[in-house]
Amino acid sequence: MRALADAVPEPYWLRQPGAPAAADPLERPERADLAVIGAGYSGLWTALRAKERDPGRDVVVLEAGTAGWAASGRNGGFCSASLTHGFDNGASRFPGEMATLQRIGLENLAAIAATVQRYGIGCGFERTGELLVATAEWQLRELTRLGLPMLDRAAVRAELDSPTYLGGVWDREGCAMVDPARLVWGLRAACLALGVRFYENTQVDRIEVQRDGLRLHTLRGRADAARVALATGAHTALLRRLRHYVVPVYDYALMTAPLSPAQLASIGWRHRQGVGDSGNQFHYYRLTADNRILWGGYDAVYYRGGRITADRDQREATFRRLARHFAATFPQLADVRFTHKWGGVIDACSRFSSFFGTGYGGRLAYAAGYTGLGVGATRFGADVMLDLLDGRRTERTALKMVRTKPVPFPPEPLRTGVIQLTRWSIARADQHDGRRNLWLRTLDRVGLGFDS
């Protein structure tokens, strides 16, 4: 409790200096070749890739808040090459495509690195990889399936010293660390430089079919566009069908004060990897540019009915749990205090990786369901949406991952019951040497299983 006493209830990343001034809201008729709804990663990558593909394409972005205010500005900054939320999850659903998906994912991550360099985006992009650590014997067995060199207890503690570690693997190529908000701001600036127009604090209330496209209605204006990309993540009101496939799950994080040189030396971390432990309920953590530790994860909370409200961004029970887990992982840092605490929604779907589709006769495309791993995968999703809108047959659009949908969630109140039973079962598996109960084994058999 002392460690949390002075924590500010707001996202650390979004309160940094350097945020751009908000664009004016849309208060008049507007017209464009392509309208993008949403200015998080998904929408920004879509706008940027649209202009890179066709510099003459007229692109406008409509954002209900300000760029990155939702999930894109609240995450841990793990920019992963995985498009499938990890190898095991992808292999269980798209076994025939995993070699292709892994290659495309690595190509996508390389393209993100090139974009950051090309546009001079100062987002602290570091190709450090991710350290996956085991804190129980059964987790060691799971990690061997990744096919990466195993680190024993001494080797993993030489990288990052915690008495809870039994071993691990270092995925050196599959992940980069970024400052999530500065990546948003940099992508926004790159879009502006290419001629994309932005309207912020502009919520699209409804979509109307026109003879030559779609009309997007806002409070005081409207935008007509030949094509529309819907990039709103967990906010699904504009396309009712998405409500069957996406649920808003709240994730929470803490940020420490900057570590002193002595404090950092006490735990090591010379290579600055992102870190994830290997429990079903897992933590993710990383260093910032000024050597703070972001510590998040473990609890993934669904509130009955799926309403998204600002008051749910704070959950004291979860913050206390995270603080206790931090203290157990790094007893050397007993005197470290947390400066920020926050939460936000991720767009979860039943296959835990993105899905795609079109509406309004192919004039609208959408991507959703990234389930917390969208920092990198949204660039791939942007290209998929543009392929679908342009009517292009590509290697991407031929993928089963793109052609199929996840299993829909049942309606309430059954939806809440299913989700809570699954969360309880996952927690129980962590407590019982990873053994999955009848419910989880049933989900595995029907292709709905997941381990986090």
CORTA-V995507 format. One record per residue. N is the residue number from 0. RES is the residue in three letters. PHI is phi in degrees with one decimal (NA if undefined). NEAR is the number of other C-alpha atoms within 8 Angstrom. Layout:
# CORTA-V995507
n=N res=RES phi=PHI near=NEAR
n=N res=RES phi=PHI near=NEAR
This chain:
# CORTA-V995507
n=0 res=MET phi=NA near=5
n=1 res=ARG phi=-63.7 near=5
n=2 res=ALA phi=-63.3 near=10
n=3 res=LEU phi=-95.9 near=11
n=4 res=ALA phi=-58.1 near=7
n=5 res=ASP phi=-108.3 near=8
n=6 res=ALA phi=-69.4 near=9
n=7 res=VAL phi=-82.2 near=7
n=8 res=PRO phi=-81.6 near=8
n=9 res=GLU phi=-159.8 near=8
n=10 res=PRO phi=-66.5 near=12
n=11 res=TYR phi=-59.2 near=10
n=12 res=TRP phi=-60.0 near=11
n=13 res=LEU phi=-75.6 near=10
n=14 res=ARG phi=-100.1 near=7
n=15 res=GLN phi=-72.2 near=7
n=16 res=PRO phi=-68.0 near=4
n=17 res=GLY phi=105.3 near=4
n=18 res=ALA phi=-64.9 near=8
n=19 res=PRO phi=-70.8 near=5
n=20 res=ALA phi=-65.0 near=4
n=21 res=ALA phi=-65.7 near=7
n=22 res=ALA phi=-70.1 near=8
n=23 res=ASP phi=-65.0 near=8
n=24 res=PRO phi=-69.8 near=8
n=25 res=LEU phi=-79.9 near=12
n=26 res=GLU phi=-131.6 near=8
n=27 res=ARG phi=-158.3 near=7
n=28 res=PRO phi=-68.3 near=9
n=29 res=GLU phi=-135.6 near=8
n=30 res=ARG phi=-141.2 near=7
n=31 res=ALA phi=-157.0 near=12
n=32 res=ASP phi=-70.3 near=10
n=33 res=LEU phi=-133.3 near=13
n=34 res=ALA phi=-109.7 near=15
n=35 res=VAL phi=-109.7 near=16
n=36 res=ILE phi=-99.9 near=14
n=37 res=GLY phi=113.1 near=15
n=38 res=ALA phi=-120.9 near=15
n=39 res=GLY phi=-89.4 near=16
n=40 res=TYR phi=-56.1 near=13
n=41 res=SER phi=-60.2 near=16
n=42 res=GLY phi=-70.5 near=17
n=43 res=LEU phi=-66.7 near=14
n=44 res=TRP phi=-62.8 near=12
n=45 res=THR phi=-64.5 near=15
n=46 res=ALA phi=-63.0 near=14
n=47 res=LEU phi=-66.0 near=13
n=48 res=ARG phi=-66.3 near=10
n=49 res=ALA phi=-62.4 near=12
n=50 res=LYS phi=-73.8 near=14
n=51 res=GLU phi=-68.2 near=7
n=52 res=ARG phi=-70.0 near=6
n=53 res=ASP phi=-142.7 near=7
n=54 res=PRO phi=-57.7 near=8
n=55 res=GLY phi=-83.3 near=5
n=56 res=ARG phi=-72.2 near=9
n=57 res=ASP phi=-86.5 near=9
n=58 res=VAL phi=-124.3 near=15
n=59 res=VAL phi=-128.3 near=13
n=60 res=VAL phi=-117.1 near=15
n=61 res=LEU phi=-114.3 near=15
n=62 res=GLU phi=-126.0 near=15
n=63 res=ALA phi=-67.0 near=10
n=64 res=GLY phi=-115.3 near=9
n=65 res=THR phi=-123.9 near=10
n=66 res=ALA phi=-54.9 near=12
n=67 res=GLY phi=78.7 near=13
n=68 res=TRP phi=-69.3 near=11
n=69 res=ALA phi=-96.0 near=9
n=70 res=ALA phi=-58.6 near=11
n=71 res=SER phi=-67.5 near=13
n=72 res=GLY phi=-104.3 near=14
n=73 res=ARG phi=-123.1 near=16
n=74 res=ASN phi=-85.7 near=9
n=75 res=GLY phi=-82.9 near=10
n=76 res=GLY phi=80.9 near=9
n=77 res=PHE phi=-88.4 near=12
n=78 res=CYS phi=-97.0 near=13
n=79 res=SER phi=-93.6 near=13
n=80 res=ALA phi=-76.4 near=13
n=81 res=SER phi=-69.0 near=14
n=82 res=LEU phi=-97.6 near=13
n=83 res=THR phi=-122.3 near=11
n=84 res=HIS phi=58.5 near=11
n=85 res=GLY phi=98.9 near=8
n=86 res=PHE phi=-65.1 near=10
n=87 res=ASP phi=-61.5 near=6
n=88 res=ASN phi=-62.9 near=12
n=89 res=GLY phi=-68.0 near=12
n=90 res=ALA phi=-65.0 near=10
n=91 res=SER phi=-74.9 near=8
n=92 res=ARG phi=-110.2 near=8
n=93 res=PHE phi=-130.9 near=10
n=94 res=PRO phi=-59.8 near=8
n=95 res=GLY phi=-78.0 near=6
n=96 res=GLU phi=-113.9 near=9
n=97 res=MET phi=-63.0 near=11
n=98 res=ALA phi=-61.9 near=7
n=99 res=THR phi=-66.5 near=7
n=100 res=LEU phi=-64.1 near=11
n=101 res=GLN phi=-66.7 near=11
n=102 res=ARG phi=-63.1 near=8
n=103 res=ILE phi=-63.1 near=8
n=104 res=GLY phi=-62.8 near=13
n=105 res=LEU phi=-67.5 near=11
n=106 res=GLU phi=-63.3 near=8
n=107 res=ASN phi=-64.0 near=13
n=108 res=LEU phi=-64.6 near=13
n=109 res=ALA phi=-63.0 near=8
n=110 res=ALA phi=-67.8 near=8
n=111 res=ILE phi=-64.3 near=10
n=112 res=ALA phi=-58.8 near=9
n=113 res=ALA phi=-65.6 near=8
n=114 res=THR phi=-63.2 near=9
n=115 res=VAL phi=-57.3 near=12
n=116 res=GLN phi=-71.1 near=8
n=117 res=ARG phi=-62.3 near=7
n=118 res=TYR phi=-98.9 near=8
n=119 res=GLY phi=62.0 near=7
n=120 res=ILE phi=-82.8 near=12
n=121 res=GLY phi=-86.1 near=9
n=122 res=CYS phi=-114.2 near=12
n=123 res=GLY phi=63.1 near=8
n=124 res=PHE phi=-63.6 near=11
n=125 res=GLU phi=-129.3 near=7
n=126 res=ARG phi=-85.6 near=9
n=127 res=THR phi=-89.6 near=13
n=128 res=GLY phi=77.6 near=14
n=129 res=GLU phi=-130.0 near=14
n=130 res=LEU phi=-94.2 near=12
n=131 res=LEU phi=-103.7 near=13
n=132 res=VAL phi=-109.3 near=14
n=133 res=ALA phi=-107.8 near=15
n=134 res=THR phi=-114.5 near=12
n=135 res=ALA phi=-149.3 near=9
n=136 res=GLU phi=-59.6 near=9
n=137 res=TRP phi=-65.1 near=8
n=138 res=GLN phi=-69.7 near=12
n=139 res=LEU phi=-59.9 near=12
n=140 res=ARG phi=-62.0 near=8
n=141 res=GLU phi=-64.9 near=8
n=142 res=LEU phi=-66.4 near=14
n=143 res=THR phi=-62.1 near=9
n=144 res=ARG phi=-72.8 near=6
n=145 res=LEU phi=-76.3 near=7
n=146 res=GLY phi=76.8 near=6
n=147 res=LEU phi=-102.4 near=8
n=148 res=PRO phi=-58.8 near=6
n=149 res=MET phi=-81.3 near=10
n=150 res=LEU phi=-103.7 near=11
n=151 res=ASP phi=-77.8 near=9
n=152 res=ARG phi=-57.2 near=10
n=153 res=ALA phi=-64.9 near=8
n=154 res=ALA phi=-67.9 near=9
n=155 res=VAL phi=-70.4 near=16
n=156 res=ARG phi=-73.3 near=11
n=157 res=ALA phi=-70.3 near=8
n=158 res=GLU phi=-80.4 near=10
n=159 res=LEU phi=-150.4 near=9
n=160 res=ASP phi=-95.3 near=13
n=161 res=SER phi=-135.5 near=10
n=162 res=PRO phi=-66.1 near=6
n=163 res=THR phi=-83.9 near=7
n=164 res=TYR phi=-83.3 near=14
n=165 res=LEU phi=-107.1 near=13
n=166 res=GLY phi=165.4 near=16
n=167 res=GLY phi=171.0 near=16
n=168 res=VAL phi=-135.8 near=13
n=169 res=TRP phi=-115.6 near=12
n=170 res=ASP phi=-82.0 near=11
n=171 res=ARG phi=-77.8 near=9
n=172 res=GLU phi=-105.3 near=7
n=173 res=GLY phi=-93.5 near=11
n=174 res=CYS phi=-156.8 near=16
n=175 res=ALA phi=-126.1 near=14
n=176 res=MET phi=-100.7 near=15
n=177 res=VAL phi=-135.9 near=12
n=178 res=ASP phi=-84.3 near=12
n=179 res=PRO phi=-61.3 near=15
n=180 res=ALA phi=-68.2 near=13
n=181 res=ARG phi=-69.9 near=12
n=182 res=LEU phi=-66.4 near=12
n=183 res=VAL phi=-57.9 near=15
n=184 res=TRP phi=-63.1 near=12
n=185 res=GLY phi=-68.8 near=13
n=186 res=LEU phi=-64.7 near=12
n=187 res=ARG phi=-61.2 near=10
n=188 res=ALA phi=-64.2 near=8
n=189 res=ALA phi=-63.5 near=10
n=190 res=CYS phi=-61.4 near=13
n=191 res=LEU phi=-59.7 near=10
n=192 res=ALA phi=-63.5 near=7
n=193 res=LEU phi=-91.3 near=9
n=194 res=GLY phi=101.3 near=8
n=195 res=VAL phi=-70.0 near=14
n=196 res=ARG phi=-100.2 near=8
n=197 res=PHE phi=-118.2 near=11
n=198 res=TYR phi=-128.5 near=13
n=199 res=GLU phi=-109.7 near=15
n=200 res=ASN phi=50.5 near=12
n=201 res=THR phi=-131.8 near=13
n=202 res=GLN phi=-87.7 near=10
n=203 res=VAL phi=-81.6 near=13
n=204 res=ASP phi=-89.7 near=9
n=205 res=ARG phi=-160.8 near=8
n=206 res=ILE phi=-117.4 near=10
n=207 res=GLU phi=-123.8 near=8
n=208 res=VAL phi=-78.0 near=8
n=209 res=GLN phi=-117.5 near=7
n=210 res=ARG phi=-61.2 near=5
n=211 res=ASP phi=-112.9 near=5
n=212 res=GLY phi=159.4 near=11
n=213 res=LEU phi=-125.9 near=15
n=214 res=ARG phi=-111.1 near=12
n=215 res=LEU phi=-104.6 near=12
n=216 res=HIS phi=-93.5 near=12
n=217 res=THR phi=-121.3 near=12
n=218 res=LEU phi=-58.9 near=9
n=219 res=ARG phi=-125.1 near=7
n=220 res=GLY phi=-154.6 near=11
n=221 res=ARG phi=-155.4 near=13
n=222 res=ALA phi=-133.0 near=12
n=223 res=ASP phi=-99.6 near=13
n=224 res=ALA phi=-145.7 near=13
n=225 res=ALA phi=-67.8 near=11
n=226 res=ARG phi=-136.9 near=12
n=227 res=VAL phi=-134.1 near=13
n=228 res=ALA phi=-110.0 near=15
n=229 res=LEU phi=-96.5 near=12
n=230 res=ALA phi=-131.8 near=14
n=231 res=THR phi=-109.2 near=12
n=232 res=GLY phi=59.6 near=11
n=233 res=ALA phi=-72.9 near=13
n=234 res=HIS phi=-88.6 near=5
n=235 res=THR phi=-108.3 near=11
n=236 res=ALA phi=-61.3 near=6
n=237 res=LEU phi=-73.9 near=8
n=238 res=LEU phi=-131.4 near=7
n=239 res=ARG phi=-58.4 near=8
n=240 res=ARG phi=-61.2 near=6
n=241 res=LEU phi=-67.3 near=8
n=242 res=ARG phi=-64.3 near=10
n=243 res=HIS phi=-78.5 near=10
n=244 res=TYR phi=-110.6 near=13
n=245 res=VAL phi=-120.4 near=15
n=246 res=VAL phi=-122.9 near=11
n=247 res=PRO phi=-83.4 near=13
n=248 res=VAL phi=-111.0 near=12
n=249 res=TYR phi=-88.2 near=13
n=250 res=ASP phi=-119.4 near=13
n=251 res=TYR phi=-130.4 near=17
n=252 res=ALA phi=-148.5 near=13
n=253 res=LEU phi=-123.3 near=15
n=254 res=MET phi=-129.8 near=13
n=255 res=THR phi=-85.3 near=13
n=256 res=ALA phi=-67.2 near=10
n=257 res=PRO phi=-58.4 near=8
n=258 res=LEU phi=-74.3 near=12
n=259 res=SER phi=-72.6 near=6
n=260 res=PRO phi=-54.2 near=6
n=261 res=ALA phi=-68.6 near=7
n=262 res=GLN phi=-63.8 near=10
n=263 res=LEU phi=-64.9 near=11
n=264 res=ALA phi=-63.1 near=8
n=265 res=SER phi=-69.6 near=8
n=266 res=ILE phi=-115.3 near=11
n=267 res=GLY phi=87.2 near=10
n=268 res=TRP phi=66.4 near=11
n=269 res=ARG phi=-65.0 near=5
n=270 res=HIS phi=-96.6 near=6
n=271 res=ARG phi=58.1 near=8
n=272 res=GLN phi=-65.4 near=12
n=273 res=GLY phi=-69.7 near=16
n=274 res=VAL phi=-131.1 near=11
n=275 res=GLY phi=-138.3 near=12
n=276 res=ASP phi=-84.0 near=11
n=277 res=SER phi=-108.9 near=11
n=278 res=GLY phi=-72.7 near=11
n=279 res=ASN phi=-63.0 near=11
n=280 res=GLN phi=-95.9 near=12
n=281 res=PHE phi=-114.7 near=11
n=282 res=HIS phi=-101.8 near=10
n=283 res=TYR phi=-126.0 near=12
n=284 res=TYR phi=-155.6 near=12
n=285 res=ARG phi=-162.2 near=12
n=286 res=LEU phi=-94.2 near=12
n=287 res=THR phi=-91.3 near=9
n=288 res=ALA phi=-60.8 near=6
n=289 res=ASP phi=-101.7 near=6
n=290 res=ASN phi=64.7 near=9
n=291 res=ARG phi=-81.3 near=12
n=292 res=ILE phi=-111.5 near=13
n=293 res=LEU phi=-85.4 near=13
n=294 res=TRP phi=-131.1 near=13
n=295 res=GLY phi=-144.0 near=13
n=296 res=GLY phi=98.4 near=13
n=297 res=TYR phi=70.1 near=8
n=298 res=ASP phi=-77.2 near=8
n=299 res=ALA phi=-126.5 near=9
n=300 res=VAL phi=-110.4 near=7
n=301 res=TYR phi=-108.0 near=12
n=302 res=TYR phi=-97.7 near=8
n=303 res=ARG phi=-51.9 near=8
n=304 res=GLY phi=93.3 near=7
n=305 res=GLY phi=71.7 near=8
n=306 res=ARG phi=-72.9 near=7
n=307 res=ILE phi=-102.9 near=7
n=308 res=THR phi=-133.5 near=6
n=309 res=ALA phi=-63.6 near=5
n=310 res=ASP phi=-66.3 near=5
n=311 res=ARG phi=-79.7 near=10
n=312 res=ASP phi=-70.0 near=11
n=313 res=GLN phi=-120.1 near=10
n=314 res=ARG phi=-146.4 near=9
n=315 res=GLU phi=-62.2 near=6
n=316 res=ALA phi=-61.0 near=6
n=317 res=THR phi=-69.3 near=9
n=318 res=PHE phi=-60.8 near=12
n=319 res=ARG phi=-65.5 near=10
n=320 res=ARG phi=-63.1 near=8
n=321 res=LEU phi=-61.1 near=14
n=322 res=ALA phi=-63.8 near=11
n=323 res=ARG phi=-64.4 near=8
n=324 res=HIS phi=-65.9 near=8
n=325 res=PHE phi=-60.8 near=9
n=326 res=ALA phi=-62.9 near=10
n=327 res=ALA phi=-70.9 near=8
n=328 res=THR phi=-75.2 near=9
n=329 res=PHE phi=-127.4 near=12
n=330 res=PRO phi=-61.7 near=8
n=331 res=GLN phi=-63.1 near=7
n=332 res=LEU phi=-107.9 near=8
n=333 res=ALA phi=-61.4 near=7
n=334 res=ASP phi=-95.2 near=5
n=335 res=VAL phi=-78.2 near=9
n=336 res=ARG phi=-109.9 near=10
n=337 res=PHE phi=-94.2 near=14
n=338 res=THR phi=-103.3 near=12
n=339 res=HIS phi=-141.5 near=13
n=340 res=LYS phi=-143.2 near=17
n=341 res=TRP phi=-161.7 near=13
n=342 res=GLY phi=-143.9 near=14
n=343 res=GLY phi=-179.6 near=12
n=344 res=VAL phi=-94.9 near=12
n=345 res=ILE phi=-116.2 near=14
n=346 res=ASP phi=-91.7 near=15
n=347 res=ALA phi=-90.7 near=15
n=348 res=CYS phi=-129.1 near=15
n=349 res=SER phi=-74.1 near=11
n=350 res=ARG phi=-106.4 near=11
n=351 res=PHE phi=63.9 near=13
n=352 res=SER phi=-149.4 near=13
n=353 res=SER phi=-62.4 near=15
n=354 res=PHE phi=-136.9 near=13
n=355 res=PHE phi=-141.7 near=15
n=356 res=GLY phi=-179.1 near=11
n=357 res=THR phi=-131.7 near=11
n=358 res=GLY phi=-149.0 near=8
n=359 res=TYR phi=53.2 near=7
n=360 res=GLY phi=66.1 near=6
n=361 res=GLY phi=86.6 near=9
n=362 res=ARG phi=-84.7 near=13
n=363 res=LEU phi=-125.7 near=13
n=364 res=ALA phi=-124.9 near=16
n=365 res=TYR phi=-139.0 near=11
n=366 res=ALA phi=-138.8 near=15
n=367 res=ALA phi=-157.9 near=13
n=368 res=GLY phi=84.8 near=15
n=369 res=TYR phi=-65.8 near=17
n=370 res=THR phi=56.4 near=13
n=371 res=GLY phi=89.0 near=8
n=372 res=LEU phi=-120.0 near=13
n=373 res=GLY phi=-98.0 near=11
n=374 res=VAL phi=-57.6 near=12
n=375 res=GLY phi=-95.4 near=14
n=376 res=ALA phi=-66.5 near=15
n=377 res=THR phi=-66.7 near=12
n=378 res=ARG phi=-67.1 near=13
n=379 res=PHE phi=-58.5 near=10
n=380 res=GLY phi=-61.4 near=12
n=381 res=ALA phi=-62.3 near=14
n=382 res=ASP phi=-64.7 near=10
n=383 res=VAL phi=-62.8 near=12
n=384 res=MET phi=-58.9 near=15
n=385 res=LEU phi=-67.4 near=12
n=386 res=ASP phi=-57.7 near=12
n=387 res=LEU phi=-64.6 near=13
n=388 res=LEU phi=-68.5 near=12
n=389 res=ASP phi=-85.7 near=6
n=390 res=GLY phi=67.7 near=6
n=391 res=ARG phi=-94.5 near=7
n=392 res=ARG phi=-92.2 near=8
n=393 res=THR phi=-132.1 near=7
n=394 res=GLU phi=-57.9 near=6
n=395 res=ARG phi=-65.2 near=8
n=396 res=THR phi=-70.4 near=11
n=397 res=ALA phi=-82.1 near=9
n=398 res=LEU phi=-68.4 near=9
n=399 res=LYS phi=-58.7 near=8
n=400 res=MET phi=-56.7 near=9
n=401 res=VAL phi=-86.2 near=13
n=402 res=ARG phi=-81.3 near=10
n=403 res=THR phi=-115.7 near=8
n=404 res=LYS phi=-112.6 near=8
n=405 res=PRO phi=-70.7 near=9
n=406 res=VAL phi=-67.9 near=8
n=407 res=PRO phi=-69.2 near=8
n=408 res=PHE phi=-77.9 near=9
n=409 res=PRO phi=-71.0 near=7
n=410 res=PRO phi=-71.2 near=7
n=411 res=GLU phi=-70.5 near=8
n=412 res=PRO phi=-86.3 near=8
n=413 res=LEU phi=-63.0 near=8
n=414 res=ARG phi=-57.2 near=10
n=415 res=THR phi=-61.6 near=12
n=416 res=GLY phi=-61.4 near=8
n=417 res=VAL phi=-64.8 near=8
n=418 res=ILE phi=-65.1 near=9
n=419 res=GLN phi=-69.2 near=9
n=420 res=LEU phi=-62.6 near=8
n=421 res=THR phi=-66.4 near=10
n=422 res=ARG phi=-62.0 near=8
n=423 res=TRP phi=-62.8 near=8
n=424 res=SER phi=-67.1 near=12
n=425 res=ILE phi=-64.0 near=14
n=426 res=ALA phi=-62.5 near=10
n=427 res=ARG phi=-65.7 near=8
n=428 res=ALA phi=-61.5 near=13
n=429 res=ASP phi=-60.4 near=12
n=430 res=GLN phi=-83.5 near=7
n=431 res=HIS phi=-127.4 near=7
n=432 res=ASP phi=57.9 near=9
n=433 res=GLY phi=78.5 near=10
n=434 res=ARG phi=-69.4 near=7
n=435 res=ARG phi=-94.8 near=10
n=436 res=ASN phi=-77.2 near=8
n=437 res=LEU phi=-58.7 near=6
n=438 res=TRP phi=-62.9 near=9
n=439 res=LEU phi=-67.0 near=12
n=440 res=ARG phi=-65.5 near=10
n=441 res=THR phi=-64.9 near=9
n=442 res=LEU phi=-61.2 near=10
n=443 res=ASP phi=-59.9 near=10
n=444 res=ARG phi=-65.9 near=8
n=445 res=VAL phi=-96.3 near=7
n=446 res=GLY phi=81.9 near=8
n=447 res=LEU phi=-116.7 near=10
n=448 res=GLY phi=-74.2 near=11
n=449 res=PHE phi=-161.0 near=8
n=450 res=ASP phi=-111.2 near=7
n=451 res=SER phi=-159.2 near=7
